[in-house]
Amino acid sequence: MPVNRMATKPAQHAWSGSGAWNTPLPFTESTSQTFGFDAKDVDARYPRLAYDLENIILGPMPVEEFMQAFLPVSAEVLKDIPSHLHAFDGIGVISKESDIYEPLVEALNPDPHTKRQARCPNFTFRITADNPDMSGGKVGAVKPDILCYAIEHLTEADLQRTDYRSTADMGFAATFIEIKAKDSSDHYSDPPDDADRNTHRLVLGRQGSQNTLSTTYEGIVHDLGQNVAYVVEIFARQHRCFCLSVSISGHTARLIRWDRSGAIVTRAFNYVTQPQLLCEFYWRFGSITDEARGYDLTVVPATDVEERLFLDTVTAHIKTQVDVSRPRTLSKCLEVHYLNGYVTAVQIPPTDGSARTRRFLVSRPVTFPRSVAASGTRAYWAVEVEVESAATEAQSAARGRICFLKDTWRLESAGAEIEGDILRDLSAKKVPNVPLPSFHGDVFDVVHTGVQSKQQTVTGNFLNTNWVCRPSVIRQHVHPRTHYRLVLDVVGFDLLHLCGTYELLHGAYDAFQAYQGAYKLANRLHRDIHPGNIVLFNAPDATTPLNFSSRKGYLVDWDHSCIIGGPQHKSTAYMPSLQWQFASESLLSMRRPSTKLHEFSDDLESILYTVLYCGALRIEHNMPYDTLVKWLNGMFDESSEVFSGGYSGGKGKRANKETRVFTEVVTWGCSHFKEWIDTIYDYLHPTSETPQDRRGKWTVEHVHHFWRPFLQRSQLQKTNRHDHIAKERSRLMRHAPTRALESPIQPTISAGSKRTAPTSSGDIEDPRPSKVARQDGQDGQPVRAASRSSSLVHQRQTRTGGRSGSAAKRTTISTMSAATAPPPSTVSATSSIAGPSRSRDIPPICFPTGQSPDPSELSLPHPPRGTQAVHASQRSPERFGVQTLPRARLSQTNASSEKVHRGKQSSRLDSLGERTGRNLCLMAYRATHGFATVTDEEFTSYWERLDPATREHFEEQARMNAAHVEREEFPG
């Protein structure tokens, strides 16, 4: 397919959509979450996020200038603003954060007694401080103090509530307010009038008194990281160009604008004595367009027909990439890329004079942003909708073409290269195993004036203003970025999805050939080699049989590459965002000279670490679980802060170079794999025991001359994959990265239609969990569904009664949202279902929270009085919400009451779990949809679509129920 490149300013077309609501080397949060085995809790995560943004926050900007620049409205709009007099007088003495919540929300929302209208038109505010968004699991829960939602996103019942407390739903958060009780808790410090702004530290410059923990330096670092984490969540769950928020510390407030280059913060103001500033900000926010609020309107909901087209096309493609004859393979692969009801269309305007807008359908991304100021890359398996012309438009048929869509924010600076142009150049120079783009170009917005403009960051536009503190430092870190999309025809799985040693070493060698070709033929370094950038792909070829265990490797993500000696190679402005775990030891070590540039040997070393990392996770060896985690952490994650700022690392890599302290303790199940590791290490860094013929061979040519004949003579196993991490999933929630877990990522939800409201706090027993950090997608739990009026979601909600009527009589688990996904406690629409204790408690039937692919709300009847719900934390508190069925029904499905000899109990329970696990799910499904309306065919289809974790959960529960009954009915 010919390459299309957007013109600088394409012709105007009415193609704009309705937006999307719910998408030295740094040791960043991104590298930790993607590949690192370090801690993922808030104590580790928040400081990383804070330091990521420390030098890219501009301010303090005057408040009036901020509002005029970022929330422009006409004078006529401002005439209608409600009176601000005494707006926030209800906030008096503050001893704790919660003293601010209700007075502030009441002041912002409409007052039914005085009939004062809302201070933010068409929006409403909800207190979410105690009810977290659990879409990312317990480890990934987030709960800003106050969230602002569009009124269209709330149900009529929620709007009528007098209690403003609600469950956080970051997928639909328009903006948020984070609150600290003390003025001294502010993580920004305004310069005095006579201060030198060239040296004054605006961010984290307040050492504070020691009166409270939050005013220590560690406290304000934590608080800043907390604010950043909420922005990361919004950027991950919504298609955004930027985001606005408010930070409150005691009686002072600041307005903040966040984009992919950094953030701009205003000077602090007292919102009680100067209420007009906060009132005007929210009035402007409610009066501007969605574009001005930061939404990307080039993304729209897919139609039902398009969703079916996406599902069919992706399913067919999976069958060309993996062996779906193995149990549950198809459903497991499909859930990585698709979630029922969550398909959106990325619109790209025509660039060749035609009138047709290109539409790319996407669902779950395979990667997504974990920090604010960066490329913000999302990558999807996509389906381009291709319409076959017919005599009439009604007779036209659509067909889908599978492709890979990369959505990113590229650097926009003099000398910056564009990835699509790089790939075309590599292809022209005959570099092997590099994908060719079928389309690439910048993203343009269509504003209401009809003028098209690029979607770009604006933080850098204010670098030269007189109010910026430490401008010389800020200029080194803030770089403009432009929204950019790239479409490839290579659509496969990353290297961690390998089938065995054969595919690991052959796929890595294919990537090595791509690197070698780029180095020799194009004088180019890749500078970002890791498992996610090596794609295993079976190219469609009708003449060649499919071979699922020997897919070809392709080296992708060339946006950080550079010409050797070129401007990007020499400039710190183009430092690659290398994944820490795979960077060479010399790049991580503080022993390197300050002039050290990235070299070919650094990329070569990254290939070695990529193979070693994948082998440790996916190839059989002798390390038990606990040892493996320590081994991975010591070898790949080791880092330490240095006094001058930044991080130093690579000690584990250095130690293994010198003494093989890590690799020598591993006994690999494949002897050929050990031979490869030992040889490459001898080439990299010979020891006293290294044979003479392996010394001085750390070059591309020598590695090539070893690797190729090695693959030809070695009998490598093709299907010896051994997943060391999945078996310990529940123990790894606070450490394992998403790539290692191969967990589905939450889809980014499109706007433009009605949505289900976040559940009010009255529907959930408040567990008062601590504010913990997000590890995106690690539980594979989806976000709230966007219920389109014509969608499957709406149809199923209508059939089951939705939230009205039966909601007051049923205990409801929402499978689509943290807003209704229960924490480890029992859920009830009207009251708790836990009753007085019984002499014999039956483990309840549970739906794993957020695991079901059915995009409707699953409801179960209340149990009879006296039934006690066993707390889910007895098994897996991060994953399961609790539901209890009447014991009579449970007994009908429980075959464990058979009197079987105790010696056969274990094997019988294993086989029983598979049978009755399905029956337990059937009972819950029938209770949800009505016993008389569920056919066997319908449930069989539902069961087959369930992800493996959900099926295993029901089978495990059946075994537990059987064992529980036997222990009491057949003791001894």
PADRENRO-114972 format. One line per 4 residues: number of its first residue (from 1); for each residue x, y negated, z negated of C-alpha. Coordinates in steps of 0.1 Angstrom, whole numbers, always signed. Layout:
N
NUM = X:Y:Z | ...
This chain:
972
1 = +0:+0:+0 | +14:-34:+9 | +26:-57:-19 | +3:-86:-27
5 = +19:-117:-44 | -3:-145:-57 | +3:-178:-42 | +13:-207:-64
9 = -22:-220:-63 | -47:-197:-47 | -80:-208:-31 | -109:-215:-54
13 = -134:-187:-59 | -162:-181:-83 | -146:-151:-99 | -141:-162:-135
17 = -155:-138:-160 | -170:-141:-195 | -140:-134:-216 | -127:-107:-240
21 = -132:-107:-277 | -123:-74:-291 | -61:-67:-267 | +215:-114:-328
25 = +192:-84:-319 | +161:-87:-341 | +148:-59:-362 | +112:-68:-354
29 = +78:-55:-364 | +73:-43:-329 | +103:-20:-329 | +93:-7:-364
33 = +57:+1:-355 | +66:+17:-321 | +95:+40:-329 | +107:+34:-365
37 = +103:+57:-395 | +107:+29:-420 | +79:+18:-444 | +47:+4:-429
41 = +31:-11:-460 | +27:-48:-466 | +59:-52:-487 | +79:-41:-456
45 = +57:-54:-429 | +48:-89:-439 | +85:-102:-444 | +93:-88:-409
49 = +64:-107:-394 | +73:-139:-413 | +109:-139:-403 | +99:-131:-367
53 = +82:-165:-365 | +103:-186:-389 | +122:-204:-361 | +93:-208:-336
57 = +68:-227:-357 | +66:-264:-348 | +53:-292:-371 | +41:-309:-390
61 = +18:-323:-362 | -6:-352:-372 | -41:-337:-376 | -58:-362:-354
65 = -33:-356:-326 | -37:-318:-330 | -75:-320:-325 | -73:-344:-295
69 = -47:-321:-278 | -62:-287:-285 | -100:-293:-291 | -109:-321:-267
73 = -145:-332:-267 | -163:-363:-256 | -173:-392:-278 | -209:-383:-273
77 = -203:-349:-289 | -186:-365:-320 | -216:-388:-325 | -237:-358:-334
81 = -214:-344:-361 | -232:-340:-395 | -222:-363:-423 | -190:-353:-440
85 = -197:-371:-472 | -191:-349:-503 | -189:-319:-479 | -165:-299:-501
89 = -171:-314:-535 | -184:-281:-547 | -148:-269:-548 | -136:-280:-582
93 = -110:-266:-605 | -93:-236:-588 | -80:-208:-609 | -82:-180:-583
97 = -87:-177:-546 | -123:-166:-550 | -132:-199:-566 | -129:-214:-531
101 = -148:-187:-511 | -185:-194:-517 | -184:-232:-520 | -164:-234:-487
105 = -186:-210:-468 | -218:-227:-481 | -204:-261:-470 | -196:-249:-435
109 = -228:-228:-428 | -262:-246:-424 | -280:-256:-456 | -316:-244:-455
113 = -326:-266:-485 | -314:-299:-470 | -318:-286:-435 | -283:-297:-427
117 = -271:-280:-395 | -240:-259:-393 | -207:-277:-393 | -195:-253:-365
121 = -223:-251:-339 | -232:-216:-328 | -208:-200:-353 | -212:-187:-389
125 = -187:-180:-416 | -185:-148:-437 | -165:-139:-468 | -145:-108:-459
129 = -118:-108:-486 | -130:-77:-503 | -142:-56:-473 | -114:-48:-449
133 = -115:-39:-413 | -105:-3:-414 | -103:+3:-377 | -66:+11:-380
137 = -71:+34:-410 | -63:+26:-446 | -27:+18:-439 | -38:-6:-412
141 = -66:-23:-430 | -68:-61:-428 | -92:-85:-445 | -88:-123:-441
145 = -105:-143:-468 | -130:-158:-444 | -139:-149:-408 | -158:-170:-384
149 = -181:-152:-360 | -202:-163:-330 | -238:-161:-340 | -246:-139:-310
153 = -224:-113:-326 | -246:-109:-357 | -279:-92:-361 | -310:-112:-372
157 = -309:-94:-405 | -274:-104:-412 | -282:-140:-403 | -310:-140:-428
161 = -289:-128:-457 | -283:-153:-485 | -251:-134:-495 | -224:-144:-471
165 = -201:-115:-479 | -195:-92:-450 | -170:-66:-437 | -142:-79:-416
169 = -144:-72:-379 | -113:-85:-362 | -125:-75:-328 | -151:-103:-329
173 = -133:-129:-351 | -134:-163:-334 | -111:-178:-360 | -101:-172:-397
177 = -93:-190:-429 | -66:-176:-452 | -68:-190:-488 | -43:-193:-516
181 = -53:-207:-550 | -24:-230:-556 | -11:-260:-536 | +24:-247:-543
185 = +16:-215:-525 | +18:-233:-491 | +44:-216:-470 | +50:-249:-451
189 = +67:-279:-466 | +61:-314:-451 | +91:-337:-450 | +90:-369:-471
193 = +89:-401:-451 | +126:-407:-456 | +137:-372:-449 | +159:-362:-420
197 = +137:-341:-398 | +168:-327:-381 | +176:-307:-412 | +143:-304:-431
201 = +129:-268:-432 | +92:-269:-425 | +87:-231:-427 | +96:-212:-458
205 = +114:-243:-471 | +94:-245:-504 | +112:-227:-532 | +85:-237:-556
209 = +82:-233:-593 | +81:-200:-610 | +47:-204:-625 | +31:-177:-603
213 = +44:-149:-581 | +30:-166:-550 | +52:-197:-555 | +84:-177:-555
217 = +103:-176:-522 | +94:-139:-518 | +58:-149:-524 | +56:-175:-497
221 = +74:-152:-473 | +47:-125:-480 | +19:-151:-476 | +32:-163:-442
225 = +36:-127:-430 | +0:-121:-441 | -12:-150:-419 | +8:-137:-390
229 = -6:-102:-394 | -41:-115:-389 | -32:-133:-357 | -14:-101:-345
233 = -46:-82:-352 | -68:-107:-332 | -43:-106:-303 | -43:-68:-304
237 = -81:-65:-304 | -91:-93:-281 | -80:-106:-247 | -65:-139:-258
241 = -43:-167:-245 | -41:-183:-280 | -58:-184:-314 | -67:-212:-339
245 = -68:-207:-376 | -69:-226:-409 | -45:-221:-439 | -57:-233:-473
249 = -36:-237:-504 | -55:-250:-533 | -71:-283:-522 | -49:-287:-492
253 = -54:-274:-457 | -35:-271:-424 | -47:-263:-389 | -27:-239:-368
257 = -25:-230:-331 | -8:-197:-322 | +3:-185:-287 | +29:-162:-272
261 = +57:-188:-276 | +51:-196:-312 | +28:-218:-333 | +21:-254:-341
265 = +10:-264:-376 | -4:-297:-388 | +6:-318:-417 | -12:-308:-449
269 = -43:-328:-459 | -67:-327:-489 | -99:-314:-475 | -119:-324:-506
273 = -109:-361:-505 | -106:-361:-467 | -135:-338:-457 | -139:-355:-423
277 = -108:-338:-409 | -119:-302:-416 | -155:-310:-406 | -144:-326:-373
281 = -121:-296:-366 | -150:-271:-369 | -175:-293:-350 | -150:-296:-322
285 = -144:-258:-323 | -181:-250:-320 | -185:-275:-292 | -157:-266:-268
289 = -157:-238:-242 | -145:-202:-247 | -115:-210:-226 | -106:-238:-250
293 = -110:-214:-279 | -83:-192:-264 | -102:-164:-246 | -90:-149:-214
297 = -121:-150:-192 | -106:-129:-164 | -117:-98:-182 | -154:-88:-182
301 = -174:-57:-192 | -175:-29:-167 | -209:-16:-155 | -222:+18:-163
305 = -214:+29:-128 | -179:+17:-131 | -174:+34:-164 | -184:+67:-148
309 = -161:+60:-119 | -133:+53:-144 | -139:+85:-164 | -141:+107:-133
313 = -110:+92:-117 | -89:+94:-149 | -100:+130:-155 | -91:+141:-120
317 = -57:+125:-124 | -50:+141:-157 | -55:+175:-140 | -27:+167:-117
321 = -3:+158:-145 | -8:+184:-172 | -19:+220:-174 | -55:+216:-186
325 = -60:+254:-189 | -45:+252:-223 | -71:+247:-251 | -82:+211:-257
329 = -55:+196:-235 | -79:+177:-213 | -98:+161:-241 | -66:+152:-260
333 = -51:+136:-229 | -83:+118:-220 | -88:+103:-254 | -54:+86:-250
337 = -68:+65:-221 | -105:+64:-225 | -132:+57:-251 | -169:+61:-243
341 = -184:+26:-240 | -151:+8:-240 | -143:+2:-203 | -136:-33:-191
345 = -128:-48:-157 | -97:-70:-152 | -105:-94:-124 | -79:-106:-100
349 = -89:-133:-75 | -81:-129:-38 | -48:-142:-25 | -52:-133:+12
353 = -81:-156:+21 | -107:-128:+16 | -137:-133:-6 | -134:-101:-26
357 = -121:-101:-61 | -101:-71:-71 | -114:-52:-102 | -92:-29:-123
361 = -110:-8:-148 | -92:-2:-181 | -101:+13:-215 | -74:+23:-241
365 = -39:+8:-236 | -9:+30:-239 | +10:+2:-255 | +0:-31:-270
369 = +14:-61:-289 | +26:-58:-325 | +39:-93:-329 | +27:-128:-320
373 = +55:-146:-301 | +67:-121:-275 | +57:-107:-242 | +24:-94:-257
377 = +25:-65:-233 | -5:-42:-228 | -2:-13:-204 | -31:+8:-192
381 = -40:+37:-170 | -63:+17:-146 | -87:+25:-119 | -90:+0:-90
385 = -126:-2:-77 | -125:+2:-39 | -158:-4:-22 | -164:+14:+11
389 = -184:-8:+34 | -217:+4:+48 | -245:-10:+69 | -260:-27:+39
393 = -246:-37:+5 | -270:-13:-13 | -256:+16:+7 | -220:+7:-1
397 = -202:+33:-23 | -174:+27:-48 | -144:+49:-52 | -116:+47:-76
401 = -78:+46:-71 | -57:+55:-101 | -29:+30:-109 | -9:+16:-138
405 = -16:-19:-150 | +9:-39:-170 | -5:-71:-186 | +23:-92:-201
409 = +35:-128:-208 | +67:-132:-188 | +94:-158:-195 | +90:-190:-175
413 = +124:-206:-173 | +149:-216:-147 | +166:-185:-134 | +140:-161:-149
417 = +133:-131:-126 | +99:-116:-121 | +95:-79:-126 | +76:-72:-94
421 = +103:-89:-73 | +130:-69:-92 | +112:-36:-83 | +109:-46:-47
425 = +146:-54:-45 | +156:-21:-61 | +134:-2:-37 | +149:-21:-7
429 = +183:-11:-19 | +173:+26:-21 | +175:+29:-59 | +158:+63:-67
433 = +132:+70:-93 | +120:+34:-96 | +82:+26:-90 | +72:+3:-63
437 = +45:-23:-72 | +13:-24:-52 | +4:-58:-67 | +19:-84:-90
441 = +13:-120:-98 | +5:-146:-124 | -29:-149:-140 | -50:-180:-132
445 = -79:-194:-152 | -108:-212:-137 | -119:-240:-159 | -153:-256:-157
449 = -139:-284:-134 | -133:-257:-108 | -95:-263:-109 | -74:-232:-112
453 = -44:-233:-134 | -19:-207:-147 | -24:-192:-181 | +7:-204:-199
457 = +18:-211:-234 | +20:-247:-245 | +39:-246:-278 | +71:-255:-260
461 = +55:-286:-245 | +58:-303:-279 | +95:-296:-286 | +106:-332:-280
465 = +80:-349:-301 | +91:-370:-331 | +73:-349:-357 | +91:-316:-351
469 = +115:-305:-378 | +148:-289:-370 | +143:-295:-333 | +178:-282:-323
473 = +171:-248:-340 | +135:-246:-326 | +146:-253:-291 | +169:-222:-291
477 = +140:-199:-299 | +108:-213:-283 | +106:-204:-246 | +76:-209:-223
481 = +57:-179:-211 | +32:-172:-183 | +5:-146:-182 | +14:-120:-156
485 = +1:-87:-143 | +18:-59:-124 | +2:-28:-108 | +22:+4:-101
489 = +13:+36:-84 | +33:+58:-108 | +8:+68:-135 | +22:+94:-159
493 = +30:+101:-196 | +61:+88:-214 | +90:+111:-223 | +77:+120:-257
497 = +49:+139:-240 | +74:+164:-227 | +66:+201:-223 | +101:+215:-232
501 = +138:+211:-230 | +138:+214:-192 | +116:+184:-188 | +134:+164:-214
505 = +168:+167:-198 | +156:+167:-162 | +134:+137:-168 | +161:+118:-187
509 = +185:+126:-158 | +160:+112:-133 | +160:+80:-153 | +198:+81:-155
513 = +199:+83:-117 | +177:+52:-115 | +200:+34:-139 | +231:+46:-120
517 = +216:+34:-87 | +206:+0:-101 | +241:-4:-115 | +260:+6:-83
521 = +237:-6:-56 | +221:-37:-72 | +247:-47:-98 | +219:-46:-124
525 = +216:-36:-160 | +183:-23:-174 | +188:-34:-211 | +157:-17:-225
529 = +159:+21:-222 | +138:+41:-246 | +113:+70:-245 | +84:+47:-236
533 = +102:+34:-205 | +108:+69:-190 | +76:+81:-173 | +70:+117:-164
537 = +49:+118:-132 | +37:+144:-107 | +35:+126:-74 | +4:+137:-54
541 = +15:+159:-26 | -9:+183:-9 | +19:+205:+4 | +36:+211:-29
545 = +21:+231:-58 | +17:+213:-91 | +44:+220:-117 | +33:+207:-150
549 = +65:+215:-169 | +89:+198:-145 | +75:+164:-137 | +98:+138:-123
553 = +111:+110:-145 | +108:+73:-135 | +126:+44:-152 | +101:+15:-157
557 = +99:-19:-175 | +126:-38:-156 | +115:-72:-169 | +144:-74:-193
561 = +170:-63:-167 | +196:-87:-154 | +222:-91:-127 | +257:-85:-142
565 = +272:-119:-146 | +240:-137:-138 | +224:-165:-158 | +201:-141:-178
569 = +231:-119:-186 | +250:-148:-202 | +222:-168:-218 | +208:-161:-253
573 = +175:-174:-240 | +171:-141:-222 | +182:-117:-250 | +163:-85:-243
577 = +138:-72:-268 | +156:-39:-272 | +140:-13:-293 | +163:-12:-323
581 = +164:+26:-325 | +179:+29:-291 | +203:+0:-289 | +240:+8:-288
585 = +260:+8:-320 | +282:-21:-308 | +251:-43:-301 | +238:-37:-336
589 = +271:-39:-355 | +283:-72:-370 | +318:-61:-359 | +311:-71:-323
593 = +325:-105:-312 | +299:-133:-309 | +306:-134:-271 | +297:-97:-267
597 = +274:-92:-237 | +253:-62:-227 | +274:-38:-207 | +267:-6:-187
601 = +280:+14:-216 | +252:+0:-238 | +226:+13:-214 | +243:+47:-212
605 = +244:+50:-249 | +206:+41:-250 | +200:+71:-228 | +218:+94:-252
609 = +198:+81:-282 | +166:+85:-262 | +173:+122:-256 | +184:+128:-292
613 = +153:+110:-306 | +129:+130:-284 | +147:+162:-292 | +144:+156:-329
617 = +106:+151:-326 | +97:+176:-299 | +124:+204:-296 | +127:+233:-321
621 = +154:+229:-348 | +160:+238:-384 | +152:+205:-402 | +122:+206:-424
625 = +98:+177:-425 | +113:+157:-454 | +148:+161:-440 | +137:+151:-405
629 = +122:+118:-417 | +154:+109:-436 | +175:+120:-406 | +156:+98:-382
633 = +156:+69:-406 | +193:+71:-413 | +203:+77:-377 | +180:+52:-359
637 = +164:+27:-383 | +193:+17:-406 | +195:-21:-409 | +204:-48:-434
641 = +199:-85:-436 | +231:-106:-433 | +238:-138:-452 | +240:-159:-420
645 = +205:-147:-409 | +193:-118:-388 | +201:-81:-392 | +230:-58:-389
649 = +228:-21:-382 | +242:+9:-364 | +260:+24:-394 | +243:+58:-389
653 = +252:+57:-352 | +288:+47:-360 | +291:+75:-385 | +279:+101:-361
657 = +303:+89:-335 | +332:+93:-358 | +323:+124:-377 | +291:+139:-361
661 = +276:+137:-396 | +240:+137:-382 | +242:+161:-352 | +264:+187:-368
665 = +238:+196:-394 | +211:+204:-368 | +207:+239:-355 | +188:+235:-322
669 = +165:+262:-310 | +180:+258:-275 | +218:+263:-273 | +220:+244:-240
673 = +205:+213:-256 | +233:+214:-283 | +259:+218:-255 | +245:+187:-238
677 = +245:+166:-270 | +280:+177:-280 | +294:+170:-245 | +279:+135:-242
681 = +290:+126:-277 | +326:+137:-268 | +325:+115:-237 | +311:+86:-258
685 = +335:+88:-287 | +361:+116:-289 | +371:+129:-323 | +402:+148:-333
689 = +385:+180:-324 | +374:+169:-289 | +390:+188:-261 | +414:+169:-239
693 = +393:+173:-208 | +364:+154:-224 | +384:+123:-234 | +382:+90:-215
697 = +351:+100:-196 | +325:+75:-209 | +317:+62:-174 | +286:+65:-152
701 = +305:+87:-127 | +318:+112:-153 | +284:+115:-170 | +269:+122:-136
705 = +295:+148:-127 | +287:+167:-159 | +250:+163:-161 | +240:+174:-126
709 = +258:+208:-125 | +248:+213:-161 | +212:+212:-151 | +218:+236:-122
713 = +235:+263:-142 | +216:+261:-175 | +184:+281:-180 | +164:+255:-199
717 = +131:+264:-215 | +101:+248:-199 | +74:+252:-225 | +93:+252:-259
721 = +78:+219:-271 | +76:+219:-309 | +58:+190:-325 | +74:+184:-359
725 = +53:+153:-367 | +17:+162:-359 | +16:+190:-385 | +25:+165:-412
729 = +3:+137:-399 | -15:+130:-432 | +18:+127:-451 | +33:+104:-425
733 = +7:+77:-423 | +29:+51:-441 | +60:+59:-421 | +55:+75:-387
737 = +53:+52:-357 | +25:+54:-331 | +47:+68:-304 | +58:+97:-325
741 = +22:+105:-335 | +9:+101:-299 | -22:+85:-314 | -48:+69:-292
745 = -47:+31:-294 | -78:+10:-300 | -93:-4:-268 | -96:-41:-262
749 = -132:-50:-260 | -147:-72:-234 | -171:-101:-241 | -201:-113:-222
753 = -229:-93:-238 | -247:-87:-271 | -228:-69:-298 | -236:-51:-330
757 = -229:-72:-361 | -203:-64:-388 | -219:-45:-416 | -227:-65:-447
761 = -209:-57:-479 | -242:-45:-494 | -239:-14:-471 | -206:-3:-485
765 = -195:+4:-520 | -166:-20:-526 | -134:+1:-532 | -114:-31:-537
769 = -84:-18:-518 | -52:-38:-517 | -45:-59:-486 | -23:-35:-467
773 = -7:-39:-433 | -18:-26:-400 | -1:+3:-382 | -21:-1:-350
777 = -39:+29:-337 | -20:+54:-358 | -52:+71:-370 | -67:+70:-335
781 = -97:+51:-348 | -115:+29:-324 | -128:-6:-329 | -165:-16:-329
785 = -183:-9:-297 | -196:-38:-277 | -232:-27:-273 | -243:-39:-238
789 = -280:-39:-233 | -277:-14:-204 | -249:+7:-219 | -248:+41:-234
793 = -243:+25:-268 | -275:+7:-266 | -294:+37:-253 | -282:+59:-282
797 = -289:+31:-308 | -324:+28:-294 | -329:+66:-296 | -317:+68:-331
801 = -334:+37:-344 | -303:+15:-345 | -300:-5:-376 | -337:-13:-380
805 = -364:+9:-394 | -346:+41:-402 | -316:+23:-415 | -332:+18:-448
809 = -338:+55:-451 | -306:+69:-439 | -270:+70:-449 | -251:+57:-419
813 = -215:+61:-407 | -205:+39:-377 | -181:+58:-356 | -171:+27:-337
817 = -160:+2:-363 | -142:-4:-395 | -171:-27:-403 | -192:+4:-410
821 = -165:+30:-413 | -165:+38:-450 | -134:+37:-472 | -128:+67:-494
825 = -162:+63:-511 | -198:+73:-505 | -219:+52:-482 | -255:+43:-485
829 = -278:+18:-467 | -297:+11:-499 | -279:+27:-528 | -252:+51:-537
833 = -258:+87:-528 | -237:+100:-556 | -259:+115:-583 | -253:+131:-617
837 = -228:+159:-618 | -238:+195:-612 | -222:+227:-626 | -212:+237:-591
841 = -202:+210:-565 | -202:+219:-529 | -177:+201:-507 | -197:+178:-484
845 = -201:+178:-447 | -180:+149:-435 | -176:+130:-402 | -140:+119:-399
849 = -143:+81:-399 | -141:+67:-364 | -131:+100:-348 | -163:+109:-330
853 = -163:+99:-293 | -201:+94:-294 | -206:+56:-293 | -236:+55:-314
857 = -242:+54:-352 | -244:+88:-367 | -269:+90:-395 | -275:+117:-421
861 = -305:+121:-444 | -300:+114:-481 | -293:+146:-502 | -318:+155:-529
865 = -313:+140:-563 | -287:+157:-583 | -263:+163:-554 | -228:+150:-560
869 = -206:+138:-532 | -170:+150:-535 | -147:+121:-530 | -128:+122:-496
873 = -96:+113:-513 | -93:+149:-526 | -83:+158:-490 | -72:+129:-468
877 = -82:+94:-480 | -68:+76:-450 | -90:+95:-425 | -123:+106:-439
881 = -155:+90:-450 | -179:+111:-471 | -213:+124:-461 | -234:+149:-480
885 = -261:+172:-467 | -287:+191:-488 | -273:+223:-501 | -301:+243:-485
889 = -290:+233:-451 | -253:+238:-459 | -260:+273:-469 | -277:+281:-436
893 = -245:+274:-418 | -221:+290:-443 | -214:+326:-434 | -190:+329:-464
897 = -218:+343:-486 | -210:+377:-471 | -195:+401:-496 | -161:+408:-481
901 = -131:+424:-498 | -108:+398:-513 | -78:+412:-495 | -93:+402:-462
905 = -103:+367:-473 | -75:+347:-458 | -78:+360:-422 | -116:+360:-424
909 = -117:+324:-435 | -95:+313:-406 | -118:+329:-381 | -148:+317:-400
913 = -136:+281:-398 | -137:+281:-360 | -172:+295:-359 | -189:+276:-387
917 = -169:+244:-381 | -189:+240:-349 | -221:+248:-368 | -214:+222:-394
921 = -209:+196:-366 | -241:+208:-350 | -261:+203:-382 | -247:+167:-386
925 = -254:+160:-349 | -290:+173:-352 | -296:+153:-384 | -285:+123:-365
929 = -304:+127:-333 | -334:+147:-345 | -336:+184:-349 | -362:+188:-322
933 = -345:+167:-295 | -310:+183:-293 | -305:+210:-267 | -277:+235:-267
937 = -263:+220:-235 | -262:+185:-250 | -244:+196:-281 | -220:+218:-262
941 = -210:+188:-241 | -207:+167:-272 | -185:+193:-289 | -162:+196:-260
945 = -157:+158:-259 | -146:+156:-295 | -110:+150:-301 | -89:+178:-316
949 = -85:+161:-350 | -123:+159:-354 | -129:+196:-345 | -100:+207:-368
953 = -116:+187:-395 | -149:+205:-393 | -132:+239:-391 | -111:+230:-422
957 = -142:+219:-440 | -160:+252:-432 | -130:+271:-446 | -130:+250:-477
961 = -167:+255:-482 | -164:+292:-478 | -135:+295:-502 | -153:+273:-527
965 = -184:+295:-527 | -164:+327:-529 | -144:+315:-559 | -176:+310:-578
969 = -198:+338:-565 | -172:+365:-562 | -146:+358:-590 | -116:+382:-591
